[in-house]
Amino acid sequence: MDEAHPLSRQIRLAEVGLHGQARIASASLEVGGRDGSLAEFIYLHRAGVERLALRPDRPAAPFAHADLFRHDPARRLAAGAWRATRQIRSLLAL
């Protein structure tokens, strides 16, 4: 694996590998809602998802840990990261 590849560290993970990264790259995903949706979009893009659609008119999955955050910006960022992680785990069937 070429170290210059931006996803080389991710590909080296046993949970991802070349086949998992190919699944991530070939996925077509929608990011719904407004609560943390930009963070979710960026996380998925940086993970290698090539086809993404931002759909603020569609509801986002509820963030299960929202009550743990006092400050709105931190909660929004955490919500986006949590939803992106859920989508990636689903693609990898983890």
Sequence and secondary structure as in RCSB ss.txt:
>XXXX:A:sequence
MDEAHPLSRQIRLAEVGLHGQARIASASLEVGGRDGSLAEFIYLHRAGVERLALRPDRPAAPFAHADLFRHDPAR
RLAAGAWRATRQIRSLLAL
>XXXX:A:secstr
  TTSTTHHHHHSTTTHHHHHHHHHH EEEEESSSSHHHHHHHHHHHT  EEEEETTS     TTGGG SSHHHH
HHHHHHHHHHHHHHHHHT 
